Amino acid sequence: MTLREAIEGKTYIIQTVDTEDAELNAFLFSLGCYSGEPITVISRKKSGLIVSIKDGRYSIDNPLAEAIIV
């Protein structure tokens, strides 16, 4: 399932990031968003999600949330 379908407050393990954009992959990797890492959806907004990865909280938009498979 994609991160966009995830339940708030539940921790998931990232299976893969499904994007063709190498620059976006590098950016997500720098945030700690890569296979095997836990990710938690903190809250939902109309335009995207607030997620917790490692010790940080980040806002990601809906298309990016669709690319993260958990």
Long-range contacts (C-beta under 8 A, 24 or more apart in sequence): 1-69, 1-70, 2-65, 2-66, 2-67, 2-68, 2-69, 2-70, 3-39, 3-41, 3-49, 3-51, 3-60, 3-65, 3-66, 3-68, 3-69, 3-70, 4-49, 4-62, 4-65, 4-66, 6-41, 6-70, 7-41, 8-41, 8-42, 8-43, 8-44, 9-40, 9-41, 9-42, 10-40, 10-41, 11-38, 11-39, 11-40, 12-38, 12-39, 12-40, 12-41, 12-70, 13-37, 13-38, 13-39, 13-70, 14-38, 14-39, 14-68, 14-69, 14-70, 15-69, 15-70, 16-69, 17-67, 17-68, 17-69, 18-67, 18-68, 18-69, 19-67, 24-64, 28-68, 31-56, 31-58, 32-56, 33-68, 39-68, 39-70
